[in-house]
């Protein structure tokens, strides 16, 4: 089973990237049949979506990796109560070919006590035309500088709890990925007639 991870911060070496790499580490521990692809928007400068499709051509290498994945993990930092522009642009570039009827796991990252706004924003609009199916389970990582800094060393009760909660979320994501494959294989999806959400 293959998981794609998109780290939504524009900053290089971001806290979001750190969390994404930790998720990647947990996926590797799930067994040899599991793999992951990590897209860091802090180092990969995706072109802005446009109507003529030129941005999608540049996106194609990453799109192929996501297309071959069974699930998507979205690591979304909270910037001023919002999702960063690069992450919103990522969802504009994705279509149902990449994400349609695949499960998504939301992980919000914040340096303070907040973090719920990225979850609400992405649940409200980021799936509309690409068909991503977010699980009910999500994760908010608060005080992120103190969390998941070392894969081999926990840093207190809060860090321990969030590591276990992420492991739980990834285990659920695996089950959702297995279940939704049967939906994709059912022959009932009609993207030709209904390519976009309402």
C-alpha positions in Angstrom: 0.0 0.0 0.0 1.3 3.4 -0.9 0.6 6.7 0.9 1.3 10.2 -0.5 2.2 12.9 2.0 1.9 16.6 1.1 3.7 19.1 3.4 1.9 22.3 2.9 4.3 24.9 4.2 6.2 27.3 1.8 9.1 27.4 4.2 12.1 25.2 3.6 12.9 22.8 6.6 9.5 23.6 8.1 7.8 22.1 11.1 5.3 20.7 8.6 8.1 18.8 6.8 9.3 17.5 10.2 5.8 16.1 10.9 5.5 14.7 7.4 8.8 12.9 7.8 7.6 11.5 11.1 4.5 10.1 9.4 6.8 8.6 6.7 8.8 6.9 9.5 5.6 5.4 10.9 4.5 4.2 7.5 7.9 2.4 7.0 7.3 0.7 10.4 4.0 -0.7 9.2 5.8 -3.3 7.1 7.6 -4.0 3.8 4.4 -3.8 1.7 3.9 -0.1 2.7 5.6 2.8 0.9 5.3 6.5 0.8 5.9 9.5 -1.5 6.5 12.9 0.2 5.9 16.2 -1.6 7.4 19.1 0.3 5.9 22.4 -1.0 8.8 24.2 0.8 11.2 22.9 -1.7 9.0 22.1 -4.7 7.7 25.3 -6.3 4.6 24.2 -8.1 3.3 26.7 -10.7 0.0 28.4 -10.1 -3.0 26.7 -11.5 -4.2 28.2 -14.8 -7.1 27.5 -17.2 -4.8 26.6 -20.2 -3.3 23.6 -18.4 0.3 24.6 -18.5 0.7 24.3 -14.7 -0.7 20.8 -14.8 2.1 19.7 -17.3 4.7 20.8 -14.8 2.8 19.0 -12.0 2.6 15.8 -13.9 5.7 14.1 -12.3 4.2 14.6 -8.9 0.7 13.7 -10.1 1.9 10.3 -11.3 3.2 9.5 -7.8 -0.1 10.6 -6.2 -2.1 8.8 -8.8 -0.3 5.5 -7.9 -1.0 6.1 -4.2 -3.9 4.6 -2.2 -4.3 7.4 0.3 -3.2 11.0 1.0 -1.9 12.6 4.2 -2.2 16.4 4.2 0.1 18.2 6.7 -1.3 21.7 6.9 0.3 24.5 8.9 -1.9 27.3 10.2 -0.8 30.7 9.0 -2.9 33.5 10.3 -5.8 31.1 10.8 -5.5 29.9 7.2 -4.0 27.3 5.0 -1.0 28.5 3.0 -1.5 29.4 -0.7 0.8 26.7 -2.0 -1.4 24.0 -0.4 -4.6 25.5 -1.8 -2.9 25.6 -5.2 -1.9 21.9 -4.9 -5.6 21.0 -4.6 -6.4 23.1 -7.6 -3.8 21.2 -9.6 -5.2 17.8 -8.5 -8.0 16.1 -10.3 -10.1 13.0 -9.7 -7.4 11.1 -11.5 -5.1 11.7 -8.6 -7.4 11.8 -5.6 -10.9 10.6 -6.7 -12.5 8.3 -4.0 -9.2 8.0 -2.1 -9.1 8.6 1.7 -7.4 11.7 3.1 -6.0 12.2 6.6 -5.7 15.8 7.8 -2.8 16.8 10.1 -2.8 20.5 11.2 0.4 22.0 12.6 0.6 25.1 14.7 3.2 26.7 17.0 0.6 27.7 19.6 -2.8 26.6 21.0 -4.9 27.0 17.8 -4.8 24.7 14.7 -8.5 23.9 14.0 -9.0 26.4 11.2 -6.9 24.5 8.6 -9.0 21.4 9.3 -12.2 23.3 8.8 -11.0 25.1 5.7 -9.8 21.9 4.0 -12.8 19.9 4.9 -15.0 22.6 3.5 -13.6 23.1 0.0 -10.4 21.2 -0.9 -12.2 18.0 -2.1 -14.8 19.5 -4.3 -13.5 18.8 -7.8 -10.9 16.1 -7.0 -13.1 13.7 -5.1 -10.8 13.2 -2.1 -12.7 11.6 0.9 -11.5 12.9 4.2 -11.7 10.5 7.2 -13.6 11.7 10.3 -10.3 11.2 12.2 -7.8 14.1 12.0 -4.9 15.3 14.1 -3.9 18.8 15.4 -0.3 19.2 16.5 0.0 22.1 18.8 3.3 23.6 20.1 4.9 21.8 17.2 8.5 22.8 18.0 8.3 20.4 21.0 6.7 17.5 19.1 8.2 14.6 17.1 11.7 16.0 17.0 13.4 12.6 17.4 11.9 9.3 16.1 13.6 7.4 18.9 12.9 9.7 21.8 9.6 11.0 23.2 9.6 14.4 24.8 6.9 14.3 27.4 3.3 13.3 27.8 1.9 15.5 25.0 4.5 14.2 22.5 3.8 10.6 23.5 0.0 11.1 23.1 0.4 12.7 19.6 2.7 9.9 18.4 0.1 7.3 19.4 -2.7 9.3 17.9 -0.9 9.6 14.6 -0.2 5.9 14.6 -3.9 5.3 15.2 -4.8 7.7 12.4 -2.5 5.9 9.9 -3.9 2.5 10.9 -7.4 3.8 10.2 -6.2 5.4 6.9 -4.9 2.0 5.8 -8.4 0.5 6.5 -10.2 3.3 4.6 -7.8 2.9 1.7 -8.6 -0.8 1.5 -12.3 -0.1 1.7 -12.4 2.7 -0.9 -10.5 0.7 -3.4 -13.6 -1.4 -3.8 -15.6 1.8 -4.6 -13.0 2.8 -7.3 -13.2 -0.7 -8.7 -17.0 -0.9 -8.7 -17.6 0.6 -12.1 -20.1 3.0 -10.7 -18.0 6.2 -10.8 -18.9 8.4 -13.8 -16.4 11.2 -14.1 -17.2 11.7 -17.8 -20.8 12.8 -17.0 -20.1 14.3 -13.6 -16.4 15.4 -13.5 -16.9 18.1 -10.8 -18.6 18.3 -7.4 -21.6 20.6 -6.9 
